[in-house]
Amino acid sequence: MSEPALAPRNAFTGMIIVWSFALLASVAIGIFVAEPWRMPALLVAFGAVVLLAFAVQLGYGRTHGFIVRVSASIMGALLLMGVISVGLGLAAIAAAG
């Protein structure tokens, strides 16, 4: 039986790490990837975000609330990447017109 952690790490920090990665990946894709390849690159980046969310929350080392923490990390990253992709799409429309 494992001993409980006396001062467990804040679970919100893991979510911030995943959200920050999603933000940086989306912005980097918007800057460095050509327009026809942006959406496939965002999908690959979202796959990496899902894997990172699992890795960070598994590294947290607590089973209580694991599903909630992972789903909050992934949903926050999905919303963030969705807003950025809408902005990239509007910028592409504005540049074409």
C-alpha positions in Angstrom: 0.0 0.0 0.0 1.4 3.4 -0.9 1.6 6.2 1.5 -0.5 9.3 0.7 1.4 12.4 -0.4 1.7 15.0 2.3 1.6 17.9 -0.1 0.3 16.8 -3.5 1.1 18.8 -6.5 -1.6 21.1 -7.9 -3.5 19.3 -10.6 -4.3 22.6 -12.3 -0.6 23.0 -13.2 -0.8 19.9 -15.4 -3.7 21.5 -17.3 -1.8 24.7 -17.7 1.1 22.8 -19.2 -1.2 21.0 -21.7 -3.0 24.3 -22.6 0.3 26.1 -23.0 1.6 23.4 -25.4 -1.6 23.6 -27.4 -1.3 27.4 -27.6 2.4 27.3 -28.7 1.8 24.5 -31.2 -1.2 26.3 -32.8 0.6 29.6 -33.1 3.7 27.9 -34.5 1.6 26.0 -37.0 -0.1 29.3 -38.0 3.3 31.0 -38.6 5.4 28.2 -40.1 3.0 25.9 -42.0 1.7 26.7 -45.4 -2.0 27.3 -45.7 -3.1 24.0 -47.3 -1.3 22.0 -44.6 -2.5 23.9 -41.5 -5.6 21.8 -40.7 -3.7 18.4 -41.0 -0.9 19.9 -38.9 -3.4 21.1 -36.3 -4.9 17.6 -36.1 -1.5 16.1 -35.6 -0.7 18.7 -32.9 -4.0 17.8 -31.2 -3.0 14.2 -31.2 0.2 15.2 -29.5 -1.8 17.3 -27.0 -3.9 14.2 -26.1 -0.8 12.1 -25.5 0.8 14.9 -23.5 -2.4 15.2 -21.3 -2.2 11.5 -20.5 1.5 11.7 -19.8 1.2 14.7 -17.5 -1.7 13.4 -15.5 -0.1 9.9 -15.2 3.1 11.7 -14.0 0.9 13.4 -11.4 0.6 10.0 -9.7 -2.9 10.2 -8.3 -5.8 8.1 -9.4 -8.6 10.2 -7.8 -10.0 12.4 -10.5 -7.8 11.2 -13.3 -10.5 11.1 -15.9 -11.7 14.6 -14.9 -8.2 16.1 -15.1 -7.4 14.5 -18.5 -10.8 15.5 -20.0 -10.4 19.1 -18.7 -6.9 19.3 -20.1 -8.0 17.9 -23.5 -11.2 20.0 -23.7 -9.4 23.2 -22.8 -6.8 22.5 -25.4 -9.5 21.6 -28.0 -11.3 24.9 -27.4 -8.1 26.9 -27.5 -6.9 25.3 -30.7 -10.4 25.7 -32.2 -10.4 29.4 -31.5 -7.0 29.8 -33.0 -8.0 27.8 -36.1 -11.0 30.0 -36.6 -8.7 33.0 -36.5 -6.4 31.3 -39.0 -9.3 30.6 -41.3 -10.6 34.2 -41.1 -7.1 35.4 -41.8 -6.8 33.2 -44.9 -10.2 34.4 -46.1 -9.1 38.0 -45.6 -5.8 37.4 -47.4 -7.6 35.8 -50.4 -10.1 38.6 -50.7 
